[in-house]
Amino acid sequence: MLRIGIIGYGSRISHMAREMGIFGIPYHIAAVADPRAEQLAASGDALLAETCFYDSADAMLASETLDGVMVGTRCDLHTEMALKVAQRRLPLFLEKPVAISFEQLVALQQGFADYQPITVVSFPLRVTPIVQRVKAMLEADEIGTVEHMVAFNDVPYGRVYYNHWYRDYGITGGLWLQKATHDLDYLQYLIDDEPDTVAAMHARRVYGGDKPFDLRCIDCDEWETCPESPFNRFHAGFEGERVDLESTSMCLFSTGITNQDMGNCLVQYRGGAQLSYTQNFFARHLAARRGARLYGYRGTIEFDWYQNQIKVYRHRSPVAETIDFGGNMAHFGGDRELCLDFARGVRDGTPSRSPIQAGILSALTCLWARESALTGQFCRVEMPS
């Protein structure tokens, strides 16, 4: 039975740890390192029934014999904890983004330069059934070489980046690293090329304002009029089965919020292909989109995860083909694939489909996109010396 350790037992990593069980590969959570160790031990969580708890990663790694480690801390600690695991030469599951600064990224690259155990970066989109199907179509040369890409991410749950801990820029590094890291990863995976130059812009046009930073929605006197309150999310937006009177949401219109609520970037790849990517955080409900159009000389492939669909347009005949996907799986089916990769990688040494190098390259691209947006300059996508 595989002995798995977890550093930072948050909601995302606990979900992924449970998902590992769906494939029937024997494992258990042998140890958890988290500042809330006592609280977790008393939580009654069945997944942690035979778990040893530690209040630091160092204590856990020094005391336990583990087959693999999952890191699910807040984003600013991902690099630090990954490097601790690297010193033990253990298989690693690492949440994204793998780093939130150039300094962290350089340290991560150096720490994993000759790393032999498998690493699985939490990039579910690249292993979804839709992307895997598109990848096979590109490898079969169905539309010719991809010359141009247009990608979009209209986030229907965008409020979470302003009303919970994600609003803390010092922890997250901003929304290029939080969201675009997924999209830029699957795109460079599809065309098997690396970015050369990026130009980006972003803005905050909707969220933020003059409300106190520590104002909770349930304490606000605009409870029944604010469109983002739990009251109106239920009443006007038909979210949930009743008004959430215990909501922990903070005000989206408070001072001190620095996350952008929209952004755009252009990427030139080393092979010559170009990408236009856009993200939006105030689209809602049926306005949600996430996917891309890939243009070759002989055809265009378009896909959207919210539609669960691929469309193929043939340029040399008036023909379009539609491929529909069924199912309603977490992260569009990508989470289960990541869990399978990690379980097999720990057990058998099977190569990861989302290795640490992919995480580093995506974070590097996002950091330069952030730099471009802040400075108004075109930026070369290269590791700082």
N, C-alpha and C positions, 0 to 999 in steps of 0.2 A: 504493500500500500504506500502510495506517495505521501511524503510528509511535506506539507506546504506551510510556509510562514508568510504572514502578511504584515507589512509596515504601513500603518495608517488605515484603520478599518472604517472607511467612509461608505456612503450608500453605493457609489459606483463600484468599488472594488468588492464589496460584499455581494453585490449582484453577480459580478463576474465569477467570484468564488463559488457561488451556488450553481451557476450555469455549467461549471465543469462537471457536475454530477449527472447531466443529462445523457452523457455518452457511455456511462457505465464503467469508466476507468476508475479503479479503486484509488481513493485519495482521502485525506482528511486534513483539516486545518490544525496543524500541530502547535502552532504558536502565533500570537498576535502581539505586535508592539504598537502601543498607542498611549498617548497621555491619559486617555479615559479608561485605562486598563481595569480598574476596579468596577467602574460602571458597566463595562462590557461583560466582565465576568459574572455580574449579577443580573444580566439582561434576560437570561433564559433563552437566548438564541440557540436553536437546536444545532446549527452549523458549528457552534463553538462549544459543544458539550464536552469534548475531550481536549480542549485547548489550554495551553499554558499562556499566561498573560505577562507582558513586560511593559514597563513605562518608557522604554527607549529601544531603538533599533540596535544599538551597540550591545545592550544586555541580552537581547534575544539572539543575535548572531553569535555571541560568545558562548551562550549556554546550550543552544539547540543544534542537533544534527538534522539538517533539512535537505530535501531533494530539490527545492525550488522556492523562490520568494516572489511575492506580488507586492508592488509598491502602489499605494493608493492615497498618499498624503495630499495635502494642498500643493498647488502647482510649484510654488517657490522652493519646495523641498524635494522635488522629483530628482534633480541632478545629485544633490547631496546623498540621498538614500540609495540611488542607483550605484554610486561610487562605493558606498559601503558594501553593497552586495557584490560588486565587481572584485573587491579585495578578497572575498571568500570563494570566488570562482564558481558561483552558483547560477543555474538557469534563472532568468529574470522575466517577469511580466511587469512592464512599466507603463503607467498611465501617461497620457499626453497632457500638455506639451512636455517634451523631454527636458527642456530648459526654457527659462524666460529672459535670459540675458546672453550677450555674446561671451561674457566671462564664464558663465556656467557651461555654455556650449563647447568652448575650447577645452575646459576641464573634462567634460564628458567624452569628447573625441579622444583625448589623450588617455583617459582611463579605460576606454574600450578598444584601443588601437589593435591589440592582439588577443581579443577576448574569444575564447573557444566555446564556452557554453552558449546555448541558444538564448536569444532575447526576443521577446514578443512585445512590440510597442502597440499600444491600444489604438490602432487605426482600423476600426471595423469596416469603413466604407470600401477600402481596397479589396476586402475579401467577401463582399456581398455577392449574392448570385448575379445581380445585374452587372457589376463591374467585371466579374469573372467571365460572363458571357460576352461583354463588349471586348475584353482583352482577347478572347479566342477569335472573335470576328476580325480584329485588327491583325492578329498573327496570321490569319488565313488570307489577309490582303483583300478583304471584301470591298474596301472603299479607297484603296491606295494609301500612300503615306499621309499621315495626319499633318496638315499644314497650318491649321487654324483651329482654335478652340474658344468657345464662349461658355462660361460656367456661371452658375447662379446658386445662391443660398439665401432664400427668403424664409427667415426663421419665425415660425408661428408662436414659439414659446420664448421669444426674445426677452420678455420681462425678467426672466431669472437672472440675467446679467446685470440688472440694476436694483433688484429688490432683495438679493441675498448676498452671500459672501463673495460671489463673483464680482460684485461692484468694487471690491478692493483691488485696485490696479497693482499695488505692491505685491499681492499674492499671485495674481493671474498673468500679469504682463500685458493685459489688454486683449482685445477680441481678434486681432490677427492670429495670435497664438492659441486662443481658445477655439476658434471655429475654422479659420482659413487653413490651419495646420492639417485638418482632415482633407479638405478639398484640394489643396495644392499637392498633397501626398498622392491621392488616387490619380490625379491628372498626370503627374510625372511618371507614375507607375504605368499608366496606360500607354504612354508614348515612349517609355523607356529612354528618357532623356533628362538632362539636368538643366536647371535654369541658369541663364547667364546674366541677365539684367532684369531689374524690376523697377517699375514706377508706380507709385500708389498715392491715393488721397483718402482721407476719411473725415467725418464730421459728426457732431452730435447736434441734431436739429430738433429732436422731440423730447428726449429725456433729460434729466437734470433740471435745476430751477433754484428756487429760493427757500424751499422747505428745509427744516432742520435735518441734518444727516441721520440722526438717530430716531427720526419719527417713524413709528410703526403704522401700517394702514389701519389697524383696529383702533388706534388712538386718534385718528384724524377726524376733524369736524366735517370733512368733505366725503365721508363714508358712502353716502347715497348718491353723490353727484360725480365723483371721480370715475372715469371710465376704467381705471386700472385697479379699483378697489375690489376686494373679495365679493362685496355686495353686487357690483355691476358685472364682474366676471361671471357670476352665477345668473343674475337677472337678465342682463342684456346679451351675454356671451354664451349662455347655456353650458357653462363649465361646471361639472360636478352635479351632485344630487341635492345639495343645499348650500346655503351661505356658510363659508368656513369662518366660524367665530373664534377659532383658535389659531388663525393664520399668523405666521411669523414674518410675513412680508414687510419689507421696509418701503418707504416712499420712493417711487421712481423719479419724482420731480424734486428731489432734495439737492442741496448744494454739496459740492465735493465729489459728485459723480464724474469720472473722467472717461469711462468707456465710450467709444464712438457708437452711434446707432445706425451708421451706414458707412460703406467703404467700397472702393474700387481699386483694382490693380491691373497693370499690364505686365506680362512676363514674356521675355524673349528667351527661347531655349537655345542651347549650344548648337543644335542641329538646324536651327532656323525657324522652327515652328513658333507661333505666337499664341498667347492666351489673353483673353479679357475676362476677368473674374469680378463678380459683384456680390456683396453681402448686405442684407438688410435685416434689422431687428425689430421693426414695428409692423411688419406684415402679420396678418392674423387669419386663422381658420382656412378657408379654401384658397387663400392667396399664397399658401405655403408652396414652395418649390425648392428642390435641391437636385441638381444634376448638371448636365452639360450637353453642348452640341460639338461634335468633332467632325471637321470638314476635311475630306480628301478630294482628289481630283475626280474620282469616279463615284463618289457618294458621300452622304452625310449620315452620321449616327447621332441620334438624340435620345437621351434617357432622363427620367425623373423618378426618384425614389417614392415621392408622394403619390405618383400615379402608378407605381409598380409596373413600369412600361419602358420598352425600348422601341424606337421607330427608326427604320432604315429607309433613306430616300436614295434612289438610284438616279444618278445624273444623266445617264445615257438613255433612259426611257422614263416615261411618266408613271413610274411604279413606286409605291411605298409599302413597306411591310411593317406590321406591328407585332411585337412579342410581349405578351402579358404575363406577369408573374403573380402567383397567388401567395397567400400567407400574410401574417401580420406579426413579424418577429422583431425583437429588440434590435435597434440600429439596422433595420432592414435585412436582418439575417447575418450581419457581420459579427455580432457578439459571440454567437455560438461557434463560429469558425475560429475566432481568436482563442476561445477556451480549448477547442480541440487541438489547435497548434501548440498551446502551452502544455497541455496534458501529454501529448505525444512527444513533444520536445523534451520534457522532463523524463519521461519513461524510456524513450527510444533514441533521443538525440536527433529527432526529425527536424530538418531545417525550418526556420520560421519564415512565413510569408510577409511578415512586417518586422524586419530586423532593425537593430539599433541604428544602422546606417540610414535607413529611411526616416527614422525619427529625427536624426541630426540634420539631414538635408532639408526636411520640411521646416523644422524650427529655424534653420539658417535663412531660408527663403522668407519666412514670416517676419523674422527680426529685421531683415533688410527692407521688407515692405513697410513695416512700422517706421523704420528710419526714413524711408523715402517720404512717407506721409507727413512726418514731423518736419522734414527739412525742405520739401518741395524739389528734391533732386532725384535724377535717375541714379540707381545704385547697382553696382556689380555684386552678384551673389557669390561671395567668397569668404572663407574663414579668416577672421582677423589674425594678423601675425602677432 
